[in-house]
Amino acid sequence: MKSSVQTNNLGLLEEVASGSCDAVRFGSEFCEYSMPTLNELKKAYEIVNAKGKEFTYVTPRLSNGGIEKLRRQLTFLDKQGKSDIVLNDYGALNILEGYPNLSPHLGRQMVRLPARSPWARLLIKGGIFFKPGGKNVLTKGGFLKKRWYRRVFSSSSLDFQYTVELLLDHGVRRADVDWIPHAPSSFVFMKSKGFDLSVHLHLAPVAFTRRCHTARFLGESSLKKCSRPCSARAFLLRNELCDLSVWLNGNAVFNYTQPTPVELRNLKKGDFAEFVVTTNPITGMTSREKIDEFITLLKD
């Protein structure tokens, strides 16, 4: 099974590429304004190629202007030879057909997983619901309600045949998903349709926006000239009443999930094509040593 490190930090890239990972993913997964310039992309490709590692380019959801920027980047990558492109935008998926050396890889924003919700565990455990006809008070449900929640949170947008056929028609054979304790059954249908799955560990995206709350909070004057504080800072958001916590990093909100040693062993038996670890201030995965230490756990 392949182990990959994903980063949008060009300054960290050479250190990451020198580590024990099998492949390197470079690019902005969620923010169009954090997309690398063409020169930065060229430098990143050169660094990863020099280390003998497989290179994958990661792209976010895009505006029309972002699509035009991506066209220039895809033209460069197509001339270099075979590469995977992680896509989080149907427009980007559509234009990729014009680049024969580039293969589409479905990003997490194009795979809907209800289990990413920070409420999922609470609802499955307690079967909580609003009782019809009564006051707006949360009520604990019984076995049937809990089973219904388990089914809901084990589904995905790739459970629908028409969606799968659309993606297969566009040449998609790989997809990104998140490791979530109560969601593995949602991957069975994807695998049965021939998708190779890449599993992101630790951080599952709950919500994301085009407007960046981190930039607004820190007083960035222009998103186009953003200093990218998200590469070094993140903010914990807590709901003390429900004992729920999520993390704000850039324009995305994440649910943090730490696999136990037992869960990690079961994951390695799951017939996944790739494990993905992202450099991020939330997990502390910001150095080669920490990343290599975790990859060793994956491979043992």
Buried (B, 14 or more C-beta within 10 A) or exposed (E): BBBBBBBBBBEBBBBBBBBBBBBBBBBBBBBBBBBBEEEBBBBBBEBBBEBEBBBBBBBBBBEEEBBEBBBEBBEBBBEBEEBBBBBBBEBBBEBBEEBEEBBBBBBBBBBEBBBBBBBBBBBBEBBBBEEEEEEEEEBEBEEEBBEBBBEBBBBBBBBEEEBBEEBEEBEBBBBBBBBBBBBBBBBEBBBEBEBBBBBBBBBBBBEBEBEBBBBEEBEBEEBEEBEBBBBEBBBEEEEEEEEBEBBBBBBBBBBBBEBEEEBBEEBBEEEBBBBBBBBBBBBEBBBBEBBBEBBEEBEE
